Amino acid sequence: MSEPQLHHTDPVAPRGERRVLMLTHTGRDEAREVAMACAKSLTDHGIVVRMLATEATDLGVEPAAYDPPIELVTEEKSPGAGCELALVIGGDGTILRAAELTHVDGTPVLGVNLGHVGFLAEAEYDDVESTIEAIVHRRYVAEDRLTLDVRVFRDGEEVFRTFAVNEASVEKAARERMLEVVVEIDGRPLSRWGCDGVVCATPTGSTAYNFSAGGPVVWPGVEALLMVPISAHALFARPMVVAPTSVLAVEVIDRTDGLGVLWCDGRRSFDLPPGARIEVTRGASPVRLVRLHQAPFTDRLVRKFGLPVGGWRGAAERRRGSGGTRA
């Protein structure tokens, strides 16, 4: 197991020379309220806030009313370029959208969770004030997380390419039909499955679709790729954890009526006709997630899933309970 790479930030820059991209789930009243408060606080500290023009319209923002003025950009113009981080206000879906918009530039992403579990988020609604302070004083680090490069081939020709932070899932397109696939690892066929689909995931995505499909929870510091069948009719249909250098492939069998669809992070899709081949490898560029606290991943699991740990007695407590002797 290797530790995630941590990148410490630079000293504080003069007023107006620092930029933060802010992305918001503008469909939620709570998110809009938090976004407006964050924009005011950051600009009051001399940090330029950059927003998507569409989101600024949704929020009713007048850029010139802020000092320094808010910058407006479009999604097509590398919104994260030149920004020290992207502050994301929403749930995991909004964070995945932010990762999609900033991946090319390598802009670190800091999520404030206003959704449900919010496993990718670093802060909760009640942490907004301390989060702004951490940004202002640069008390944070950026952690590199493994991504996936995903390619689709038809008759040997590449017809689609994208990336994924959490997972690439090959799924059946019609509820009434199973998907017939052959799965392959490192250039060798492994098994043929009639199934609802196959999930290829990262350790970061192990607590997302992979988790729901019965796959293992993998600590973020583990460099590995995961493959998990969904409702496979087969004797061997176990979740698998393979090397980060492996090539995972799923072929939709040509002699079947079932059509498939590729979904990446639940955001980008591509229709898969019979005969399509999907190859998944470790991504060339990681996604960078901002961390404010260096808490163990175990604590994150307990907090996010509300796991029962009442009654646990750590080593120190055991020593106190036994009069100072070592347990």
C-alpha positions as CSV (number, residue, x, y, z in Angstrom):
1,M,0.0,0.0,0.0
2,S,1.4,3.4,-0.9
3,E,0.4,6.7,0.7
4,P,-1.5,9.3,-1.3
5,Q,0.7,12.1,-2.6
6,L,0.2,15.3,-0.7
7,H,1.0,18.7,-2.2
8,H,1.5,21.6,0.2
9,T,0.4,25.0,-1.0
10,D,2.4,28.2,-1.5
11,P,2.6,31.2,0.8
12,V,-0.2,33.8,0.8
13,A,-0.2,35.9,-2.4
14,P,-0.9,39.7,-2.5
15,R,-4.6,40.8,-2.7
16,G,-6.2,40.0,-6.0
17,E,-3.6,37.5,-7.2
18,R,-5.2,34.4,-5.8
19,R,-8.2,32.8,-7.6
20,V,-10.7,30.2,-6.5
21,L,-13.2,28.6,-8.8
22,M,-16.6,28.1,-7.2
23,L,-19.0,25.6,-8.5
24,T,-22.5,25.2,-7.0
25,H,-25.5,23.0,-7.1
26,T,-27.7,26.0,-7.9
27,G,-30.9,23.9,-7.8
28,R,-30.8,23.8,-4.0
29,D,-31.7,26.8,-1.9
30,E,-29.3,25.8,0.8
31,A,-26.4,25.6,-1.7
32,R,-27.2,29.0,-3.2
33,E,-27.2,30.5,0.3
34,V,-23.8,29.0,1.2
35,A,-22.4,30.0,-2.2
36,M,-23.3,33.6,-1.8
37,A,-21.8,33.7,1.7
38,C,-18.6,32.0,0.5
39,A,-18.2,34.4,-2.5
40,K,-18.5,37.4,-0.1
41,S,-16.1,36.0,2.4
42,L,-13.4,35.1,-0.1
43,T,-13.6,38.4,-1.9
44,D,-13.5,40.3,1.4
45,H,-10.1,38.6,1.9
46,G,-8.9,39.7,-1.5
47,I,-9.3,36.4,-3.3
48,V,-10.8,36.5,-6.8
49,V,-13.8,34.2,-7.1
50,R,-14.4,32.7,-10.6
51,M,-17.8,31.3,-11.5
52,L,-19.5,29.7,-14.5
53,A,-21.5,32.4,-16.2
54,T,-24.6,30.1,-16.1
55,E,-24.3,29.6,-12.3
56,A,-23.7,33.3,-11.7
57,T,-27.0,34.0,-13.5
58,D,-28.8,31.3,-11.4
59,L,-27.4,32.9,-8.2
60,G,-28.3,36.4,-9.3
61,V,-24.6,37.5,-8.9
62,E,-23.6,41.0,-10.1
63,P,-19.8,40.6,-10.6
64,A,-18.9,44.3,-10.2
65,A,-20.6,44.3,-6.8
66,Y,-17.6,42.4,-5.4
67,D,-14.1,43.7,-4.7
68,P,-12.2,42.1,-6.4
69,P,-14.9,41.6,-9.1
70,I,-16.1,38.0,-9.7
71,E,-14.7,36.5,-12.9
72,L,-17.2,34.7,-15.2
73,V,-16.1,31.8,-17.5
74,T,-17.8,29.2,-19.6
75,E,-17.4,25.4,-19.3
76,E,-15.5,25.3,-22.6
77,K,-12.8,27.7,-21.5
78,S,-10.9,25.5,-18.9
79,P,-12.6,27.1,-15.9
80,G,-10.0,25.8,-13.4
81,A,-7.0,27.2,-15.2
82,G,-5.0,29.6,-13.0
83,C,-7.1,28.7,-9.9
84,E,-5.5,27.3,-6.7
85,L,-8.5,25.2,-6.1
86,A,-12.2,24.6,-6.9
87,L,-14.6,25.1,-4.1
88,V,-17.6,22.9,-4.7
89,I,-20.9,23.4,-2.9
90,G,-23.2,20.4,-3.3
91,G,-23.0,16.7,-3.1
92,D,-20.9,14.0,-4.7
93,G,-22.6,14.5,-8.1
94,T,-21.5,18.2,-8.0
95,I,-18.0,17.2,-7.0
96,L,-17.8,14.7,-9.9
97,R,-18.9,17.5,-12.2
98,A,-16.2,19.7,-10.8
99,A,-13.6,16.9,-11.4
100,E,-14.8,16.7,-15.0
101,L,-14.3,20.5,-15.5
102,T,-10.9,20.7,-13.8
103,H,-9.3,17.4,-14.7
104,V,-7.3,18.7,-17.6
105,D,-5.8,21.6,-15.5
106,G,-5.2,19.5,-12.4
107,T,-7.0,22.0,-10.2
108,P,-7.5,20.6,-6.7
109,V,-11.2,20.1,-5.7
110,L,-12.6,20.9,-2.2
111,G,-16.1,19.7,-1.6
112,V,-18.6,21.1,0.9
113,N,-21.2,18.5,1.3
114,L,-24.9,19.5,1.1
115,G,-26.0,16.2,-0.3
116,H,-26.5,12.8,1.4
117,V,-23.4,10.7,2.2
118,G,-21.0,13.1,0.4
119,F,-18.1,10.6,0.5
120,L,-15.9,12.8,-1.8
121,A,-16.6,16.0,0.2
122,E,-14.1,17.2,2.8
123,A,-16.4,19.5,4.7
124,E,-20.0,19.6,5.9
125,Y,-22.5,22.5,6.0
126,D,-21.5,23.3,9.6
127,D,-17.8,23.6,8.6
128,V,-18.2,26.4,6.0
129,E,-16.7,29.1,8.2
130,S,-13.6,27.0,9.1
131,T,-13.3,25.9,5.5
132,I,-13.1,29.5,4.3
133,E,-10.4,30.2,6.9
134,A,-8.4,27.2,5.8
135,I,-8.6,28.5,2.2
136,V,-7.6,32.0,3.2
137,H,-4.6,30.9,5.2
138,R,-3.8,27.9,2.9
139,R,-4.1,25.4,5.6
140,Y,-4.8,22.5,3.3
141,V,-3.1,19.9,1.2
142,A,-4.0,18.3,-2.2
143,E,-4.2,14.5,-2.4
144,D,-3.7,12.7,-5.7
145,R,-6.3,10.0,-6.4
146,L,-6.0,7.3,-9.1
147,T,-8.4,7.8,-12.1
148,L,-9.5,5.6,-15.0
149,D,-8.9,6.0,-18.8
150,V,-11.8,4.5,-20.6
151,R,-11.8,3.6,-24.3
152,V,-14.5,2.0,-26.5
153,F,-13.6,0.1,-29.7
154,R,-15.8,-1.1,-32.6
155,D,-14.2,-3.4,-35.2
156,G,-10.8,-2.5,-33.9
157,E,-11.3,1.3,-34.2
158,E,-11.5,3.6,-31.2
159,V,-14.9,5.3,-31.2
160,F,-15.1,6.9,-27.8
161,R,-12.7,7.9,-25.0
162,T,-13.2,9.5,-21.6
163,F,-12.0,9.3,-18.0
164,A,-13.6,8.4,-14.6
165,V,-12.9,9.3,-11.0
166,N,-15.2,6.7,-9.4
167,E,-16.1,4.0,-12.0
168,A,-16.8,3.0,-15.6
169,S,-19.8,0.7,-15.7
170,V,-21.0,-1.4,-18.6
171,E,-24.8,-1.9,-18.2
172,K,-27.6,-3.5,-20.0
173,A,-29.7,-1.0,-22.0
174,A,-33.0,-2.9,-21.7
175,R,-34.5,-4.0,-18.4
176,E,-36.0,-7.2,-19.9
177,R,-32.7,-8.5,-21.4
178,M,-29.4,-9.7,-19.8
179,L,-26.2,-8.4,-21.2
180,E,-23.9,-11.1,-22.5
181,V,-20.2,-10.2,-22.0
182,V,-16.7,-11.7,-21.9
183,V,-14.4,-10.1,-19.4
184,E,-10.7,-10.0,-19.9
185,I,-7.7,-9.0,-17.7
186,D,-4.2,-8.3,-19.0
187,G,-5.0,-9.6,-22.5
188,R,-6.4,-13.0,-21.4
189,P,-10.1,-14.0,-21.2
190,L,-11.4,-14.6,-17.7
191,S,-15.0,-15.6,-17.9
192,R,-18.3,-15.1,-19.9
193,W,-21.2,-13.6,-18.0
194,G,-24.8,-13.1,-18.6
195,C,-25.4,-10.2,-16.3
196,D,-26.9,-6.8,-15.6
197,G,-23.5,-5.2,-16.0
198,V,-19.9,-4.9,-14.9
199,V,-18.4,-2.1,-12.8
200,C,-14.7,-1.2,-13.2
201,A,-13.8,1.1,-10.3
202,T,-11.0,3.0,-8.6
203,P,-10.3,2.9,-4.8
204,T,-11.9,6.3,-4.6
205,G,-15.0,4.8,-6.2
206,S,-15.0,1.7,-4.1
207,T,-17.6,3.4,-1.7
208,A,-19.8,4.4,-4.6
209,Y,-21.4,2.1,-7.3
210,N,-18.8,-0.6,-6.5
211,F,-20.0,-0.7,-2.9
212,S,-23.7,-1.0,-3.9
213,A,-22.8,-3.9,-6.3
214,G,-21.1,-5.8,-3.5
215,G,-17.5,-4.9,-4.2
216,P,-14.9,-4.4,-1.6
217,V,-14.1,-1.1,0.2
218,V,-10.5,-0.2,-0.8
219,W,-8.4,2.4,1.1
220,P,-7.5,5.4,-1.0
221,G,-3.7,4.8,-0.5
222,V,-4.0,1.4,-2.3
223,E,-3.1,1.6,-6.0
224,A,-5.4,-0.9,-7.6
225,L,-8.2,-1.4,-10.1
226,L,-11.5,-3.1,-9.2
227,M,-13.8,-5.2,-11.4
228,V,-17.3,-6.2,-10.0
229,P,-20.0,-8.1,-11.9
230,I,-23.6,-7.0,-11.3
231,S,-26.1,-9.9,-10.9
232,A,-24.1,-12.3,-13.0
233,H,-25.5,-15.7,-13.9
234,A,-22.2,-17.6,-13.5
235,L,-20.4,-20.0,-11.2
236,F,-17.4,-17.6,-11.0
237,A,-18.6,-14.0,-10.5
238,R,-16.6,-12.6,-7.7
239,P,-15.4,-9.0,-7.2
240,M,-11.7,-8.7,-8.2
241,V,-8.9,-6.4,-7.2
242,V,-6.1,-6.2,-9.7
243,A,-2.8,-4.4,-10.2
244,P,-2.9,-0.7,-11.2
245,T,-0.9,-1.6,-14.3
246,S,-3.6,-4.1,-15.5
247,V,-5.8,-3.7,-18.5
248,L,-9.5,-4.5,-17.8
249,A,-11.6,-5.3,-20.9
250,V,-15.3,-6.0,-21.3
251,E,-16.6,-7.2,-24.7
252,V,-20.3,-7.2,-25.5
253,I,-20.8,-10.6,-27.3
254,D,-21.6,-10.1,-31.0
255,R,-24.1,-12.9,-31.1
256,T,-26.6,-11.3,-28.8
257,D,-29.7,-9.1,-29.0
258,G,-28.8,-7.3,-25.8
259,L,-27.5,-3.7,-26.2
260,G,-25.3,-2.1,-23.6
261,V,-24.5,1.4,-22.4
262,L,-21.3,2.7,-20.9
263,W,-21.6,5.1,-17.9
264,C,-18.6,6.9,-16.4
265,D,-19.2,8.4,-13.0
266,G,-22.9,8.4,-13.8
267,R,-22.4,11.5,-15.9
268,R,-21.0,10.5,-19.4
269,S,-22.6,7.7,-21.4
270,F,-22.0,5.9,-24.7
271,D,-24.2,3.3,-26.4
272,L,-22.6,-0.1,-26.8
273,P,-23.8,-2.2,-29.8
274,P,-23.0,-6.0,-29.9
275,G,-19.4,-6.5,-30.6
276,A,-18.2,-3.3,-28.7
277,R,-15.1,-3.6,-26.6
278,I,-14.4,-1.5,-23.6
279,E,-10.9,-1.1,-22.2
280,V,-10.2,0.4,-18.8
281,T,-6.7,1.3,-17.6
282,R,-5.2,3.5,-14.9
283,G,-5.6,7.2,-15.9
284,A,-2.7,9.2,-17.1
285,S,-3.7,12.1,-14.8
286,P,-4.9,11.8,-11.2
287,V,-7.7,13.8,-9.7
288,R,-6.6,16.0,-6.9
289,L,-8.9,16.2,-3.8
290,V,-8.2,18.9,-1.1
291,R,-7.9,17.6,2.4
292,L,-8.3,19.9,5.5
293,H,-7.7,17.2,8.0
294,Q,-5.4,14.2,8.0
295,A,-7.8,11.9,9.7
296,P,-7.5,8.1,9.1
297,F,-9.8,6.7,6.3
298,T,-11.3,4.5,9.0
299,D,-12.8,7.6,10.7
300,R,-14.2,8.8,7.4
301,L,-16.0,5.4,6.9
302,V,-17.4,5.5,10.4
303,R,-18.6,9.1,10.0
304,K,-20.1,8.9,6.5
305,F,-21.8,5.5,7.0
306,G,-22.8,6.1,10.7
307,L,-21.1,2.8,11.7
308,P,-21.7,1.6,15.2
309,V,-18.5,1.9,17.3
310,G,-20.0,2.6,20.7
311,G,-18.4,0.5,23.4
312,W,-15.0,0.3,21.6
313,R,-12.1,0.3,24.1
314,G,-8.8,1.5,22.7
315,A,-5.4,0.6,24.1
316,A,-5.1,3.6,26.3
317,E,-8.5,3.1,27.9
318,R,-7.7,-0.6,28.5
319,R,-4.5,0.4,30.2
320,R,-6.4,2.8,32.5
321,G,-9.0,0.2,33.3
322,S,-6.4,-2.3,34.3
323,G,-4.5,0.0,36.7
324,G,-1.9,1.0,34.2
325,T,-0.8,-2.4,33.0
326,R,-0.5,-3.1,29.3
327,A,-3.5,-4.8,27.7
